[in-house]
Amino acid sequence: MPEPVFPLLSVRRGSGLTGGTRRSLHRGTGSEIAGSRGYRRGDSVRTIDWKASARVSSAREADEFVVREHFAEDALRVVLVVDRRPEMRLFPEELPWLHKPEAVRVAGRMVVESALAAQGFPGYLELVDPRAPRWLAPRRQLDAVGIRERELTRDEFTAPPENVTLALRHLLRRRAEAPRGTFVFVFSDFLGPQAPAVWSAAAARGWELVPVIVQDPRWEQSFPDVSGVSLPLATPGAGGAHAVRLGRNAARARRDEHERRLETLLAGFRSGGLDPVLLSSHDPAAIRSEFMRWHERRLSRLRRR
């Protein structure tokens, strides 16, 4: 059964709407007319506008030919950036909470399938080892299989805390492979360190930058009332656990802290002109619903222009 998809709609001025192709800012052989000019040696006869040529020839009493210029049509490019910190391995599958690796796998596959449905090219980037980035440039549809079946399924979560920042810096250096208008989906819980300047530079690059926030709604977006209950506490990647007992005030304070943290995170992205997607479940139907809400918000923005 094919993965569900959602529309990839560009909201940047001058880049057009995505479908099979998008309008480029340079001239080419697309279907959308950019303008007209006089005939030059080497122009294809098929580009001649015969009606316009007849009018100009009649006005000037000489044979003049006018050709139509078209915008080029560039294939849609989509890059998945995946956070591989140890914290992104939470929570174990056997527990009744969000399993982050599965949420990223399902959502990542959905993004890849949506890129293919728009006749676009998917790419992939992660920095488990900052010295050797795993970078697959968005240049072929055939690479979708490797991204779906190999990259998104690997159980390797040993990246340093700043790996998302390093990944965006790496992508900023790959301008030719990720041009203006490229969709960049960044999958992370965004609980590690972030560099606002790098995010600003990435947004200024002209990408369709999409933070995909993967957080458990109970333990990370909020915190339950566990006063009087011993909880096993472990540091991701360190192994082992020890029991912790929180009082009612401590549990309430942690809940308030987590809810403020999420509110601040969302507000920060929105103030930078970004529209984040918040994933609270690894259920495919719930994930597609969040991406469709994201699409509807973008569609609403375009309609208001």
N, C-alpha and C positions, 0 to 999 in steps of 0.2 A: 504493500500500500504506500503511495507516494506521500512524502512529508507535506503538511499544509504550508501554504505560502501567504504572503501579505504584499501589498503594493509597495514599491520603492519609489517614492515621489520626491523629486527635488524641489526645494523651496527657494533656492538661490536664484537671484535675477540673472538672466543672460544664459542660463544653462538649460532652460527648457524643462519639459516634463519627461520623466523616464518612461520608457515602454520597451520596445525592442532596441531603440536608439535614443540618444539625446542630441539636441542641437548644440553644435560647437560654436565657438566664437570666431573660428576661421572658415575660409571658403573651402568648398569641396564638392562632392557629388551627391549630396543629400537631396531630399525631396522638397525642402522648404526654401523658398526664394529669398535671397538676401538683397538683390538689387539688379541693376542692369548697367551695361557699359557698351562702348563701341567694340566692334569686332577687331580682334588681333590675330595675326598670322599664327596658325596652330590651333585655334579654337575649333571645337567640334561643331559640325554643321547642325547637330541635334540641339545645341544650346541657343540657336538663333531664334529670336522672337520675330516671326515674319510680319505680324500685324504692326508691331512697333517699328520695324525696319521700313515697312511701306509708308508709314506716316512721316518718318524722318526723311526718307528719300524724296517724298512729294514736297515737303517743306523746303528742302535744300536743292531740289531739282538735280539731284545726283544720286547714284547708287550708294546707299549707306546701310550697313547692317548693325543691328543691335543684338547683343547676346544676353541671356539671363545668367546671373550668378546664383549659386545655391550655397547654403550653409553645409558644412561637412557634418556627417553623422558619426559620433563617437560611441563606441560600445560602453555601456555602463560598467564601472569598476567598483568592486566591493571588497574591503579588507576587514578581516576579523582579527582583532588584537585580544589575546587571552592572558589574563593574570594567572600566573602559576605559583603564587605564594602558598606555603603550607596551609594557611587558613582557608584557601579555596578548596580544600579537600573535605571540609565539613559539610554536612554532618553525616555520620555513618548511615548507610542505606537501611539498616535494620531499625533505625529510630524513626518515629513518626513526624519528622520535620523535613525541612528543605534539604535535599542532597545536592550541594552546589555543583559537583562534577556532572551529574545528570542534567541539571538545569542548563548548564553551559552547553552540554552536548546537544540537547534537544533544541535549544534556541539557536545555537550555531548552525546546526543542520537546516533549520528553518530559514535562516538568513541566506545560506548557500543556495537552497532551492528557490528562494525568491529572486536571487540574482540570476539564476539560470532561466527562470520563467520570464524575466525581462531581457533575455538574450545577452546577459552581462557576463563578466569574468570575475570569479571569486579569487581572493588572495588570503594569506594567513601570516600572522606574525606573533611570536612569543620570545621571551628572553629568560629561559631557565638559566642559561649560561650567558651572561652579558658579553663575553668574548666571542660567542658563536651564536648569533641570533638565528632562530628558525624562521626564515623569510621565504615565502612563496609569493612572488609578484602576481598581481591579477592580470594575466595575459592570455589564459587559455581556459575554455570551459572544461576540458578534460581533467584539469587539476581538482575539480570539485570532488571527484571520487576519493582522492588522497586526503583532502581536508575532512570529508565526512567520516571516512572509515579508518584513518590513521591518526591525523593530528588531534581531532576532537575526542578520540577515545583513549588516548594515552593517559596512564595514571602516573604522571610525573609532576609533582608539586613541590619543587625545591627552589623556586626562584627567589631572589633577594627582595626585600620589602619595596624597593623603588623600581621594580621591574616594569611597571606600566609607564612610568615616566621615561625610562630608558628606551622602551619600545616606541613611544611617540617621537622621541629624539631621533631614533633610527629611521622612522618613517619620514620625518621631515627632511632627511638627507636623500631620500629616494624620490625626488620630485618628478623625474621622468616616468617612473613606474606607478606613481600615485598622483596623477595630475588633479587640477582643480575640478571639483564636482564629484570626486571619488567618495563613496560612502565608507566611513570608518566606524565600525561597531566595536566598542571597547567593553569587554566582559570582565567585570570585577565586582567584589563587594564594596570597594572603595573605602575600606577600613584601614588600609595601609597609607603610607605617606604619599601625598600628591604634590606636584609642582604647578601652581596656578599659571606661572609664566609659560610653561610648556603647553598647557591646554590653550592658553590665549594664542600662542604661536600656531598651534594646530588649527584652531578655528579661523585664524587670519589667513591660513593657507588656502582657504576656499573649499575645504572638504565639507561633506555632509557628516559631521561628527556626532556620533550617537553613544552616550554612556549607557551601558546596560547594567543596572545595579542588581546584583544577585545577593539578597539578604534574607535570612530566615525571619519571618514576621514575629515570632515569639521571643527568640533569644537575642536578635540583633536589631530589629526595628523597634522592639519594645523589650519588656522583661516581665515575667509572670510573678505573682505573689507566691514566693517559695519560703516564706518565713517559717522557721522551725523545721525545715527539711534539709537533710544533708545532701549536698550535690557533689558528684565527682567532677573535679576541675582538672583539665589537662592543657598543656601548652602545645599547640599544633606543631608537629615535627619533632618534639622533644621526647615523646613517649612517656608513659606512666601517668598516673592521676592521683590526686589526694582529695579528701572530703573537705567541703567547705559548708558552713552553716551561716546563712544570712538572716539577720533580723528583719522585721517588717519595714523599718525605716530605710535600712540598707537596700532592700529589694526595690522599694519605691524610688529611692534616689537613683538606682541603676536604670529603672524604667524611664524616669524623666530624662536621664542623660542620653539614653539610646534614642528616644523619640526626638529630642532636640538635635542630636547628631544627624539623624536622617533628614529632618526639616531643613537644617543648615546646608546639608549636601545638595538636596534638591534645589533649594533657593540659589545656591552658588552656581549650579549649572545653568539654571534658567536666567540668572542675571547676566551670564556670559553668552546668552543667545542660543543655548543648547536645550534640547528637549529630551530628557532622560527617559529610559524605559525601566520600570521597577518590577523585578521578578521576585515573587514571594512563594513560588511553587515550582516543582519540576514536572507538573502535569502538562502534557502538550497542549491540551485545550485551553488551559489557563494562560500559558505562554503566548499562544497565538492571539488570545483576547487582548493581552497587553500590547502586542505589536499592532493589532488593528486599532486600538485606542490611540496609539502613537500616530498611526497613519491618519486617522480622523482629525487629530489636532493639526497636523500639517496641512491637510486639505482645507480646514477651516481658515488657517492663516492665509493660504493662497486666495481663497474666496473674498477675504477682507481687503485684498490689495486693489 
